């Protein structure tokens, strides 16, 4: 049995109430969760008060709450983990007092916000608000952004999670970035 199949089997056992399956699975997925958390934290401000290990721990606690989730496979688990990490970072930014219109931060374009601006809290909240709007009109585009940007998944991994082709993921990714840029620009006006 491959590692992916083994993790999927453990997810099914966990969903069916086997607590030991979760304990057996966590060491198998920890390295990938750490990579994802590091990917998230690398995009945050240098002086961010949340550390990678704290992000992993918070995500773990949120994932444990999903014990009745109908896990499809390993990729689905990591997609949910990416969403949990996104929520944690947004909640953290909101708690730090950034308001959704910028909190005194410099306004930047979507590309600057996505690719490496130092001040991440206000931009993260603006992106989160725009993603919520996008999810209401096109949930799959929102999922593509969550998986690629917040989950750090490749095009092929995103395609596997969503059950679509890599070409579709690239098309949705380009379209979603354009939509988000326009949505964030409108909010700044």
PyMOL commands that place a pseudoatom at each C-alpha (Angstrom):
pseudoatom trace, name=CA, resn=UNK, resi=1, chain=A, elem=C, hetatm=0, pos=[0.000, 0.000, 0.000]
pseudoatom trace, name=CA, resn=UNK, resi=2, chain=A, elem=C, hetatm=0, pos=[1.402, 3.403, -0.962]
pseudoatom trace, name=CA, resn=UNK, resi=3, chain=A, elem=C, hetatm=0, pos=[1.803, 6.173, 1.582]
pseudoatom trace, name=CA, resn=UNK, resi=4, chain=A, elem=C, hetatm=0, pos=[-1.114, 8.059, 0.019]
pseudoatom trace, name=CA, resn=UNK, resi=5, chain=A, elem=C, hetatm=0, pos=[-3.371, 4.990, 0.210]
pseudoatom trace, name=CA, resn=UNK, resi=6, chain=A, elem=C, hetatm=0, pos=[-2.274, 4.294, 3.788]
pseudoatom trace, name=CA, resn=UNK, resi=7, chain=A, elem=C, hetatm=0, pos=[-3.120, 7.854, 4.852]
pseudoatom trace, name=CA, resn=UNK, resi=8, chain=A, elem=C, hetatm=0, pos=[-6.501, 7.623, 3.088]
pseudoatom trace, name=CA, resn=UNK, resi=9, chain=A, elem=C, hetatm=0, pos=[-7.223, 4.350, 4.911]
pseudoatom trace, name=CA, resn=UNK, resi=10, chain=A, elem=C, hetatm=0, pos=[-6.292, 5.984, 8.234]
pseudoatom trace, name=CA, resn=UNK, resi=11, chain=A, elem=C, hetatm=0, pos=[-8.590, 8.922, 7.452]
pseudoatom trace, name=CA, resn=UNK, resi=12, chain=A, elem=C, hetatm=0, pos=[-11.484, 6.526, 6.869]
pseudoatom trace, name=CA, resn=UNK, resi=13, chain=A, elem=C, hetatm=0, pos=[-10.755, 4.680, 10.108]
pseudoatom trace, name=CA, resn=UNK, resi=14, chain=A, elem=C, hetatm=0, pos=[-10.574, 7.997, 11.976]
pseudoatom trace, name=CA, resn=UNK, resi=15, chain=A, elem=C, hetatm=0, pos=[-13.900, 9.108, 10.510]
pseudoatom trace, name=CA, resn=UNK, resi=16, chain=A, elem=C, hetatm=0, pos=[-15.395, 5.808, 11.703]
pseudoatom trace, name=CA, resn=UNK, resi=17, chain=A, elem=C, hetatm=0, pos=[-14.330, 6.621, 15.265]
pseudoatom trace, name=CA, resn=UNK, resi=18, chain=A, elem=C, hetatm=0, pos=[-10.928, 4.962, 15.558]
pseudoatom trace, name=CA, resn=UNK, resi=19, chain=A, elem=C, hetatm=0, pos=[-8.916, 7.483, 17.606]
pseudoatom trace, name=CA, resn=UNK, resi=20, chain=A, elem=C, hetatm=0, pos=[-5.777, 5.362, 17.195]
pseudoatom trace, name=CA, resn=UNK, resi=21, chain=A, elem=C, hetatm=0, pos=[-5.937, 5.967, 13.433]
pseudoatom trace, name=CA, resn=UNK, resi=22, chain=A, elem=C, hetatm=0, pos=[-5.478, 9.705, 14.047]
pseudoatom trace, name=CA, resn=UNK, resi=23, chain=A, elem=C, hetatm=0, pos=[-2.527, 9.007, 16.346]
pseudoatom trace, name=CA, resn=UNK, resi=24, chain=A, elem=C, hetatm=0, pos=[-0.987, 6.739, 13.702]
pseudoatom trace, name=CA, resn=UNK, resi=25, chain=A, elem=C, hetatm=0, pos=[-1.614, 9.223, 10.899]
pseudoatom trace, name=CA, resn=UNK, resi=26, chain=A, elem=C, hetatm=0, pos=[-0.193, 12.391, 12.468]
pseudoatom trace, name=CA, resn=UNK, resi=27, chain=A, elem=C, hetatm=0, pos=[3.485, 11.382, 12.289]
pseudoatom trace, name=CA, resn=UNK, resi=28, chain=A, elem=C, hetatm=0, pos=[2.916, 10.477, 8.629]
pseudoatom trace, name=CA, resn=UNK, resi=29, chain=A, elem=C, hetatm=0, pos=[1.458, 13.882, 7.724]
pseudoatom trace, name=CA, resn=UNK, resi=30, chain=A, elem=C, hetatm=0, pos=[3.448, 16.084, 10.104]
pseudoatom trace, name=CA, resn=UNK, resi=31, chain=A, elem=C, hetatm=0, pos=[6.276, 16.793, 7.648]
pseudoatom trace, name=CA, resn=UNK, resi=32, chain=A, elem=C, hetatm=0, pos=[3.827, 17.995, 4.995]
pseudoatom trace, name=CA, resn=UNK, resi=33, chain=A, elem=C, hetatm=0, pos=[1.885, 20.072, 7.557]
pseudoatom trace, name=CA, resn=UNK, resi=34, chain=A, elem=C, hetatm=0, pos=[5.174, 21.640, 8.631]
pseudoatom trace, name=CA, resn=UNK, resi=35, chain=A, elem=C, hetatm=0, pos=[6.047, 22.429, 5.001]
pseudoatom trace, name=CA, resn=UNK, resi=36, chain=A, elem=C, hetatm=0, pos=[2.645, 24.040, 4.519]
pseudoatom trace, name=CA, resn=UNK, resi=37, chain=A, elem=C, hetatm=0, pos=[2.933, 26.061, 7.735]
pseudoatom trace, name=CA, resn=UNK, resi=38, chain=A, elem=C, hetatm=0, pos=[6.433, 27.195, 6.788]
pseudoatom trace, name=CA, resn=UNK, resi=39, chain=A, elem=C, hetatm=0, pos=[5.112, 28.211, 3.363]
pseudoatom trace, name=CA, resn=UNK, resi=40, chain=A, elem=C, hetatm=0, pos=[2.402, 30.294, 5.067]
pseudoatom trace, name=CA, resn=UNK, resi=41, chain=A, elem=C, hetatm=0, pos=[4.740, 31.886, 7.575]
pseudoatom trace, name=CA, resn=UNK, resi=42, chain=A, elem=C, hetatm=0, pos=[7.307, 32.730, 4.903]
pseudoatom trace, name=CA, resn=UNK, resi=43, chain=A, elem=C, hetatm=0, pos=[4.676, 35.010, 3.368]
pseudoatom trace, name=CA, resn=UNK, resi=44, chain=A, elem=C, hetatm=0, pos=[4.029, 36.871, 6.621]
pseudoatom trace, name=CA, resn=UNK, resi=45, chain=A, elem=C, hetatm=0, pos=[5.769, 39.896, 8.106]
pseudoatom trace, name=CA, resn=UNK, resi=46, chain=A, elem=C, hetatm=0, pos=[9.210, 39.296, 9.601]
pseudoatom trace, name=CA, resn=UNK, resi=47, chain=A, elem=C, hetatm=0, pos=[7.991, 40.282, 13.074]
pseudoatom trace, name=CA, resn=UNK, resi=48, chain=A, elem=C, hetatm=0, pos=[4.873, 38.087, 12.983]
pseudoatom trace, name=CA, resn=UNK, resi=49, chain=A, elem=C, hetatm=0, pos=[4.036, 36.888, 16.487]
pseudoatom trace, name=CA, resn=UNK, resi=50, chain=A, elem=C, hetatm=0, pos=[2.699, 33.511, 15.376]
pseudoatom trace, name=CA, resn=UNK, resi=51, chain=A, elem=C, hetatm=0, pos=[5.381, 30.879, 14.847]
pseudoatom trace, name=CA, resn=UNK, resi=52, chain=A, elem=C, hetatm=0, pos=[5.372, 27.929, 12.461]
pseudoatom trace, name=CA, resn=UNK, resi=53, chain=A, elem=C, hetatm=0, pos=[4.978, 25.378, 15.252]
pseudoatom trace, name=CA, resn=UNK, resi=54, chain=A, elem=C, hetatm=0, pos=[2.046, 27.330, 16.718]
pseudoatom trace, name=CA, resn=UNK, resi=55, chain=A, elem=C, hetatm=0, pos=[0.377, 27.411, 13.314]
pseudoatom trace, name=CA, resn=UNK, resi=56, chain=A, elem=C, hetatm=0, pos=[0.788, 23.630, 12.990]
pseudoatom trace, name=CA, resn=UNK, resi=57, chain=A, elem=C, hetatm=0, pos=[-0.629, 23.076, 16.478]
pseudoatom trace, name=CA, resn=UNK, resi=58, chain=A, elem=C, hetatm=0, pos=[-3.629, 25.338, 15.854]
pseudoatom trace, name=CA, resn=UNK, resi=59, chain=A, elem=C, hetatm=0, pos=[-4.282, 23.653, 12.519]
pseudoatom trace, name=CA, resn=UNK, resi=60, chain=A, elem=C, hetatm=0, pos=[-4.065, 20.240, 14.182]
pseudoatom trace, name=CA, resn=UNK, resi=61, chain=A, elem=C, hetatm=0, pos=[-6.670, 21.263, 16.759]
pseudoatom trace, name=CA, resn=UNK, resi=62, chain=A, elem=C, hetatm=0, pos=[-9.003, 22.453, 14.009]
pseudoatom trace, name=CA, resn=UNK, resi=63, chain=A, elem=C, hetatm=0, pos=[-8.465, 19.299, 11.964]
pseudoatom trace, name=CA, resn=UNK, resi=64, chain=A, elem=C, hetatm=0, pos=[-9.281, 17.104, 14.950]
pseudoatom trace, name=CA, resn=UNK, resi=65, chain=A, elem=C, hetatm=0, pos=[-12.658, 18.870, 15.096]
pseudoatom trace, name=CA, resn=UNK, resi=66, chain=A, elem=C, hetatm=0, pos=[-13.364, 17.490, 11.584]
pseudoatom trace, name=CA, resn=UNK, resi=67, chain=A, elem=C, hetatm=0, pos=[-13.520, 13.868, 12.736]
pseudoatom trace, name=CA, resn=UNK, resi=68, chain=A, elem=C, hetatm=0, pos=[-16.857, 13.323, 10.953]
pseudoatom trace, name=CA, resn=UNK, resi=69, chain=A, elem=C, hetatm=0, pos=[-15.579, 14.786, 7.670]
pseudoatom trace, name=CA, resn=UNK, resi=70, chain=A, elem=C, hetatm=0, pos=[-16.057, 12.490, 4.675]
pseudoatom trace, name=CA, resn=UNK, resi=71, chain=A, elem=C, hetatm=0, pos=[-12.382, 12.467, 3.754]
pseudoatom trace, name=CA, resn=UNK, resi=72, chain=A, elem=C, hetatm=0, pos=[-11.847, 11.614, 0.100]
pseudoatom trace, name=CA, resn=UNK, resi=73, chain=A, elem=C, hetatm=0, pos=[-8.108, 11.054, 0.239]
pseudoatom trace, name=CA, resn=UNK, resi=74, chain=A, elem=C, hetatm=0, pos=[-4.784, 12.393, 1.472]
pseudoatom trace, name=CA, resn=UNK, resi=75, chain=A, elem=C, hetatm=0, pos=[-4.989, 15.401, -0.861]
pseudoatom trace, name=CA, resn=UNK, resi=76, chain=A, elem=C, hetatm=0, pos=[-8.405, 16.322, 0.549]
pseudoatom trace, name=CA, resn=UNK, resi=77, chain=A, elem=C, hetatm=0, pos=[-6.952, 16.230, 4.069]
pseudoatom trace, name=CA, resn=UNK, resi=78, chain=A, elem=C, hetatm=0, pos=[-4.176, 18.626, 3.078]
pseudoatom trace, name=CA, resn=UNK, resi=79, chain=A, elem=C, hetatm=0, pos=[-6.658, 20.908, 1.321]
pseudoatom trace, name=CA, resn=UNK, resi=80, chain=A, elem=C, hetatm=0, pos=[-8.656, 21.169, 4.546]
pseudoatom trace, name=CA, resn=UNK, resi=81, chain=A, elem=C, hetatm=0, pos=[-5.401, 21.751, 6.463]
pseudoatom trace, name=CA, resn=UNK, resi=82, chain=A, elem=C, hetatm=0, pos=[-4.536, 24.615, 4.085]
pseudoatom trace, name=CA, resn=UNK, resi=83, chain=A, elem=C, hetatm=0, pos=[-7.940, 26.176, 4.673]
pseudoatom trace, name=CA, resn=UNK, resi=84, chain=A, elem=C, hetatm=0, pos=[-7.505, 25.818, 8.435]
pseudoatom trace, name=CA, resn=UNK, resi=85, chain=A, elem=C, hetatm=0, pos=[-4.126, 27.563, 8.282]
pseudoatom trace, name=CA, resn=UNK, resi=86, chain=A, elem=C, hetatm=0, pos=[-5.639, 30.360, 6.209]
pseudoatom trace, name=CA, resn=UNK, resi=87, chain=A, elem=C, hetatm=0, pos=[-8.410, 30.841, 8.779]
pseudoatom trace, name=CA, resn=UNK, resi=88, chain=A, elem=C, hetatm=0, pos=[-5.890, 30.887, 11.646]
pseudoatom trace, name=CA, resn=UNK, resi=89, chain=A, elem=C, hetatm=0, pos=[-3.765, 33.560, 9.963]
pseudoatom trace, name=CA, resn=UNK, resi=90, chain=A, elem=C, hetatm=0, pos=[-6.797, 35.685, 9.105]
pseudoatom trace, name=CA, resn=UNK, resi=91, chain=A, elem=C, hetatm=0, pos=[-8.161, 35.347, 12.640]
pseudoatom trace, name=CA, resn=UNK, resi=92, chain=A, elem=C, hetatm=0, pos=[-4.735, 36.291, 13.991]
pseudoatom trace, name=CA, resn=UNK, resi=93, chain=A, elem=C, hetatm=0, pos=[-4.574, 39.362, 11.730]
pseudoatom trace, name=CA, resn=UNK, resi=94, chain=A, elem=C, hetatm=0, pos=[-8.063, 40.441, 12.793]
pseudoatom trace, name=CA, resn=UNK, resi=95, chain=A, elem=C, hetatm=0, pos=[-7.167, 39.984, 16.461]
pseudoatom trace, name=CA, resn=UNK, resi=96, chain=A, elem=C, hetatm=0, pos=[-4.093, 42.189, 15.985]
pseudoatom trace, name=CA, resn=UNK, resi=97, chain=A, elem=C, hetatm=0, pos=[-6.407, 45.061, 15.099]
pseudoatom trace, name=CA, resn=UNK, resi=98, chain=A, elem=C, hetatm=0, pos=[-6.027, 45.348, 11.347]
pseudoatom trace, name=CA, resn=UNK, resi=99, chain=A, elem=C, hetatm=0, pos=[-9.254, 46.640, 9.967]
pseudoatom trace, name=CA, resn=UNK, resi=100, chain=A, elem=C, hetatm=0, pos=[-10.524, 45.409, 6.668]
pseudoatom trace, name=CA, resn=UNK, resi=101, chain=A, elem=C, hetatm=0, pos=[-9.790, 48.670, 4.894]
pseudoatom trace, name=CA, resn=UNK, resi=102, chain=A, elem=C, hetatm=0, pos=[-6.093, 48.579, 5.636]
pseudoatom trace, name=CA, resn=UNK, resi=103, chain=A, elem=C, hetatm=0, pos=[-5.582, 49.503, 9.279]
pseudoatom trace, name=CA, resn=UNK, resi=104, chain=A, elem=C, hetatm=0, pos=[-3.199, 52.282, 8.304]
pseudoatom trace, name=CA, resn=UNK, resi=105, chain=A, elem=C, hetatm=0, pos=[-1.108, 49.994, 6.113]
pseudoatom trace, name=CA, resn=UNK, resi=106, chain=A, elem=C, hetatm=0, pos=[0.064, 51.080, 2.699]
pseudoatom trace, name=CA, resn=UNK, resi=107, chain=A, elem=C, hetatm=0, pos=[-2.296, 50.043, -0.067]
pseudoatom trace, name=CA, resn=UNK, resi=108, chain=A, elem=C, hetatm=0, pos=[-0.767, 47.685, -2.597]
pseudoatom trace, name=CA, resn=UNK, resi=109, chain=A, elem=C, hetatm=0, pos=[-1.881, 45.856, -5.708]
pseudoatom trace, name=CA, resn=UNK, resi=110, chain=A, elem=C, hetatm=0, pos=[-3.030, 42.259, -5.552]
pseudoatom trace, name=CA, resn=UNK, resi=111, chain=A, elem=C, hetatm=0, pos=[0.209, 41.032, -7.110]
pseudoatom trace, name=CA, resn=UNK, resi=112, chain=A, elem=C, hetatm=0, pos=[2.281, 42.869, -4.495]
pseudoatom trace, name=CA, resn=UNK, resi=113, chain=A, elem=C, hetatm=0, pos=[0.075, 41.496, -1.727]
pseudoatom trace, name=CA, resn=UNK, resi=114, chain=A, elem=C, hetatm=0, pos=[0.354, 37.961, -3.042]
pseudoatom trace, name=CA, resn=UNK, resi=115, chain=A, elem=C, hetatm=0, pos=[4.037, 37.935, -3.971]
pseudoatom trace, name=CA, resn=UNK, resi=116, chain=A, elem=C, hetatm=0, pos=[5.758, 39.471, -1.012]
pseudoatom trace, name=CA, resn=UNK, resi=117, chain=A, elem=C, hetatm=0, pos=[4.702, 42.659, 0.667]
pseudoatom trace, name=CA, resn=UNK, resi=118, chain=A, elem=C, hetatm=0, pos=[6.120, 42.968, 4.158]
pseudoatom trace, name=CA, resn=UNK, resi=119, chain=A, elem=C, hetatm=0, pos=[2.906, 44.122, 5.823]
pseudoatom trace, name=CA, resn=UNK, resi=120, chain=A, elem=C, hetatm=0, pos=[0.677, 41.072, 5.496]
pseudoatom trace, name=CA, resn=UNK, resi=121, chain=A, elem=C, hetatm=0, pos=[-2.141, 41.428, 8.037]
pseudoatom trace, name=CA, resn=UNK, resi=122, chain=A, elem=C, hetatm=0, pos=[-4.332, 43.973, 6.288]
pseudoatom trace, name=CA, resn=UNK, resi=123, chain=A, elem=C, hetatm=0, pos=[-3.675, 42.485, 2.864]
pseudoatom trace, name=CA, resn=UNK, resi=124, chain=A, elem=C, hetatm=0, pos=[-4.503, 39.008, 4.159]
pseudoatom trace, name=CA, resn=UNK, resi=125, chain=A, elem=C, hetatm=0, pos=[-7.826, 40.263, 5.485]
pseudoatom trace, name=CA, resn=UNK, resi=126, chain=A, elem=C, hetatm=0, pos=[-8.593, 42.049, 2.199]
pseudoatom trace, name=CA, resn=UNK, resi=127, chain=A, elem=C, hetatm=0, pos=[-7.727, 38.880, 0.288]
pseudoatom trace, name=CA, resn=UNK, resi=128, chain=A, elem=C, hetatm=0, pos=[-9.869, 36.802, 2.639]
pseudoatom trace, name=CA, resn=UNK, resi=129, chain=A, elem=C, hetatm=0, pos=[-12.843, 39.139, 2.162]
pseudoatom trace, name=CA, resn=UNK, resi=130, chain=A, elem=C, hetatm=0, pos=[-12.426, 38.992, -1.620]
pseudoatom trace, name=CA, resn=UNK, resi=131, chain=A, elem=C, hetatm=0, pos=[-12.123, 35.186, -1.508]
pseudoatom trace, name=CA, resn=UNK, resi=132, chain=A, elem=C, hetatm=0, pos=[-15.400, 34.967, 0.397]
pseudoatom trace, name=CA, resn=UNK, resi=133, chain=A, elem=C, hetatm=0, pos=[-17.055, 36.994, -2.363]
pseudoatom trace, name=CA, resn=UNK, resi=134, chain=A, elem=C, hetatm=0, pos=[-15.453, 34.800, -5.027]
pseudoatom trace, name=CA, resn=UNK, resi=135, chain=A, elem=C, hetatm=0, pos=[-16.603, 31.622, -3.239]
pseudoatom trace, name=CA, resn=UNK, resi=136, chain=A, elem=C, hetatm=0, pos=[-20.182, 32.867, -3.406]
pseudoatom trace, name=CA, resn=UNK, resi=137, chain=A, elem=C, hetatm=0, pos=[-20.072, 33.146, -7.198]
pseudoatom trace, name=CA, resn=UNK, resi=138, chain=A, elem=C, hetatm=0, pos=[-17.482, 30.512, -8.186]
pseudoatom trace, name=CA, resn=UNK, resi=139, chain=A, elem=C, hetatm=0, pos=[-16.495, 28.083, -5.415]
pseudoatom trace, name=CA, resn=UNK, resi=140, chain=A, elem=C, hetatm=0, pos=[-13.993, 26.166, -7.536]
pseudoatom trace, name=CA, resn=UNK, resi=141, chain=A, elem=C, hetatm=0, pos=[-11.955, 29.267, -8.382]
pseudoatom trace, name=CA, resn=UNK, resi=142, chain=A, elem=C, hetatm=0, pos=[-11.846, 30.031, -4.666]
pseudoatom trace, name=CA, resn=UNK, resi=143, chain=A, elem=C, hetatm=0, pos=[-10.666, 26.488, -3.947]
pseudoatom trace, name=CA, resn=UNK, resi=144, chain=A, elem=C, hetatm=0, pos=[-7.921, 26.815, -6.558]
pseudoatom trace, name=CA, resn=UNK, resi=145, chain=A, elem=C, hetatm=0, pos=[-6.622, 29.981, -4.863]
pseudoatom trace, name=CA, resn=UNK, resi=146, chain=A, elem=C, hetatm=0, pos=[-6.821, 28.403, -1.403]
pseudoatom trace, name=CA, resn=UNK, resi=147, chain=A, elem=C, hetatm=0, pos=[-4.956, 25.305, -2.502]
pseudoatom trace, name=CA, resn=UNK, resi=148, chain=A, elem=C, hetatm=0, pos=[-2.309, 27.055, -4.584]
pseudoatom trace, name=CA, resn=UNK, resi=149, chain=A, elem=C, hetatm=0, pos=[-1.720, 30.182, -2.497]
pseudoatom trace, name=CA, resn=UNK, resi=150, chain=A, elem=C, hetatm=0, pos=[-2.566, 29.096, 1.023]
pseudoatom trace, name=CA, resn=UNK, resi=151, chain=A, elem=C, hetatm=0, pos=[-1.836, 25.394, 0.681]
pseudoatom trace, name=CA, resn=UNK, resi=152, chain=A, elem=C, hetatm=0, pos=[1.286, 25.711, -1.414]
pseudoatom trace, name=CA, resn=UNK, resi=153, chain=A, elem=C, hetatm=0, pos=[0.040, 22.892, -3.644]
pseudoatom trace, name=CA, resn=UNK, resi=154, chain=A, elem=C, hetatm=0, pos=[1.369, 22.543, -7.164]
pseudoatom trace, name=CA, resn=UNK, resi=155, chain=A, elem=C, hetatm=0, pos=[-0.896, 22.704, -10.201]
pseudoatom trace, name=CA, resn=UNK, resi=156, chain=A, elem=C, hetatm=0, pos=[-0.923, 18.899, -10.411]
pseudoatom trace, name=CA, resn=UNK, resi=157, chain=A, elem=C, hetatm=0, pos=[-1.663, 18.466, -6.687]
pseudoatom trace, name=CA, resn=UNK, resi=158, chain=A, elem=C, hetatm=0, pos=[-4.484, 21.008, -6.932]
pseudoatom trace, name=CA, resn=UNK, resi=159, chain=A, elem=C, hetatm=0, pos=[-5.894, 19.161, -9.951]
pseudoatom trace, name=CA, resn=UNK, resi=160, chain=A, elem=C, hetatm=0, pos=[-5.820, 15.899, -7.970]
pseudoatom trace, name=CA, resn=UNK, resi=161, chain=A, elem=C, hetatm=0, pos=[-7.667, 17.428, -5.012]
pseudoatom trace, name=CA, resn=UNK, resi=162, chain=A, elem=C, hetatm=0, pos=[-10.333, 19.002, -7.206]
pseudoatom trace, name=CA, resn=UNK, resi=163, chain=A, elem=C, hetatm=0, pos=[-10.627, 16.112, -9.634]
pseudoatom trace, name=CA, resn=UNK, resi=164, chain=A, elem=C, hetatm=0, pos=[-9.977, 18.285, -12.688]
pseudoatom trace, name=CA, resn=UNK, resi=165, chain=A, elem=C, hetatm=0, pos=[-7.178, 18.593, -15.244]
pseudoatom trace, name=CA, resn=UNK, resi=166, chain=A, elem=C, hetatm=0, pos=[-4.043, 20.671, -14.723]
pseudoatom trace, name=CA, resn=UNK, resi=167, chain=A, elem=C, hetatm=0, pos=[-5.095, 22.849, -17.660]
pseudoatom trace, name=CA, resn=UNK, resi=168, chain=A, elem=C, hetatm=0, pos=[-8.370, 23.629, -15.865]
pseudoatom trace, name=CA, resn=UNK, resi=169, chain=A, elem=C, hetatm=0, pos=[-6.478, 24.539, -12.698]
pseudoatom trace, name=CA, resn=UNK, resi=170, chain=A, elem=C, hetatm=0, pos=[-4.226, 26.949, -14.625]
pseudoatom trace, name=CA, resn=UNK, resi=171, chain=A, elem=C, hetatm=0, pos=[-7.221, 28.551, -16.366]
pseudoatom trace, name=CA, resn=UNK, resi=172, chain=A, elem=C, hetatm=0, pos=[-9.106, 28.906, -13.055]
pseudoatom trace, name=CA, resn=UNK, resi=173, chain=A, elem=C, hetatm=0, pos=[-5.955, 30.246, -11.333]
pseudoatom trace, name=CA, resn=UNK, resi=174, chain=A, elem=C, hetatm=0, pos=[-5.438, 32.984, -13.944]
pseudoatom trace, name=CA, resn=UNK, resi=175, chain=A, elem=C, hetatm=0, pos=[-9.115, 33.911, -13.932]
pseudoatom trace, name=CA, resn=UNK, resi=176, chain=A, elem=C, hetatm=0, pos=[-9.312, 33.975, -10.122]
pseudoatom trace, name=CA, resn=UNK, resi=177, chain=A, elem=C, hetatm=0, pos=[-6.219, 36.196, -9.817]
pseudoatom trace, name=CA, resn=UNK, resi=178, chain=A, elem=C, hetatm=0, pos=[-7.762, 38.711, -12.222]
pseudoatom trace, name=CA, resn=UNK, resi=179, chain=A, elem=C, hetatm=0, pos=[-11.090, 38.623, -10.413]
pseudoatom trace, name=CA, resn=UNK, resi=180, chain=A, elem=C, hetatm=0, pos=[-9.423, 39.075, -7.014]
pseudoatom trace, name=CA, resn=UNK, resi=181, chain=A, elem=C, hetatm=0, pos=[-7.311, 41.974, -8.260]
pseudoatom trace, name=CA, resn=UNK, resi=182, chain=A, elem=C, hetatm=0, pos=[-10.438, 43.769, -9.448]
pseudoatom trace, name=CA, resn=UNK, resi=183, chain=A, elem=C, hetatm=0, pos=[-12.321, 42.992, -6.212]
pseudoatom trace, name=CA, resn=UNK, resi=184, chain=A, elem=C, hetatm=0, pos=[-9.497, 44.234, -3.989]
pseudoatom trace, name=CA, resn=UNK, resi=185, chain=A, elem=C, hetatm=0, pos=[-9.050, 47.364, -6.137]
pseudoatom trace, name=CA, resn=UNK, resi=186, chain=A, elem=C, hetatm=0, pos=[-12.771, 48.175, -5.779]
pseudoatom trace, name=CA, resn=UNK, resi=187, chain=A, elem=C, hetatm=0, pos=[-12.536, 47.830, -1.980]
pseudoatom trace, name=CA, resn=UNK, resi=188, chain=A, elem=C, hetatm=0, pos=[-9.637, 50.292, -1.867]
pseudoatom trace, name=CA, resn=UNK, resi=189, chain=A, elem=C, hetatm=0, pos=[-11.590, 53.012, -3.677]
for i in range(1, 189): cmd.bond("trace and resi %d" % i, "trace and resi %d" % (i + 1))
show_as sticks, trace
zoom trace
